[in-house]
């Protein structure tokens, strides 16, 4: 068995874990990053996100923004469109070019690009295809062992960025909260879609049959298109066909989407995922442990919060990990300052999230007033983009 000693071990190489690594390298702290799978990974949800990501990237390296644009890894947009009754009614909202844009990126490419940049650091040791299954709290640190018992990592502090893997979090945090609204998502990529302009506008399409659901689509930097369906899990159980079939049927019904995708070429298979839309601040620290990323309860389909929250939480996790090492204090009391920093940074975002969760919890009321609610949502987004801290 290979044994490794490190000040900090990060579990999970998503946006939160990689960002934590990038900032730890800026602090010149040696650390280990462990990923259960390997990148690139095809992920459902997260192809469009608010521009907070740009602010975090600039704080890591100001040159990265232009690099990602030039390499067509990211694109930006200042427009959101909403469609109702198969596209017969629509609402378009344009934001000032000076405002923080929405970013478009294929997550598998975006995450892999960040990881490559993180691996350039001499302070990072990276292991993929390494699933940690055992956590042993010791007097002088934490012992982590992979499921094949081939690697043992001894760390002073562990940062978990494992997403909404409640089962894994429950190994360390008893009865870790699973509040929020359980939703299902399915996503398909298409090449050669038909667009009327060169914009990368986000589009939200509302449907109320065979059950209340939302289609989200956006053009990606490689000129392909992504389209996803989101449905409350309890509603999904009521329909008699698969979520993918509902997605394809809704494309056919929509005046806008049928024109766009009728002659487009489908890329690969549909991918599905269960998503817990949360909005309530959770306990994110304990003795020698911090939690970063979507496990903080910040995933919201309508706002694009997820990736930006993950990266900003990774930055905060790296800062408090640095402080913890400097002070040689890994206690729950000391690390609780990380919780306070998260709640302070995302206070307004969590408030908006609670409002959106209410909309998702009551879909009949939501779709009865969908057109007006969409307008209100756009107002929320405008407020978010203007006033939410970067």
QUISULSUL-V33607 format. One record per helix or strand. SS is the DSSP state (2 for helix, 1 for strand). FROM is the first residue (numbers start at 1). TO is the last residue. If there is no record, write none. Layout:
SS_FROM_TO, SS_FROM_TO
This chain:
1_2_11, 2_15_26, 1_31_34, 1_48_50, 2_52_60, 2_64_70, 1_75_77, 1_79_84, 1_89_94, 1_102_104, 2_107_119, 1_124_127, 1_132_138, 1_141_146, 1_151_160, 2_166_170, 1_181_191, 1_202_207, 1_213_219, 1_225_232, 2_233_236, 2_243_253, 2_255_261, 1_265_277, 1_285_286, 1_289_291, 2_294_296, 2_305_327, 2_332_345, 2_347_361, 2_363_368, 2_370_387
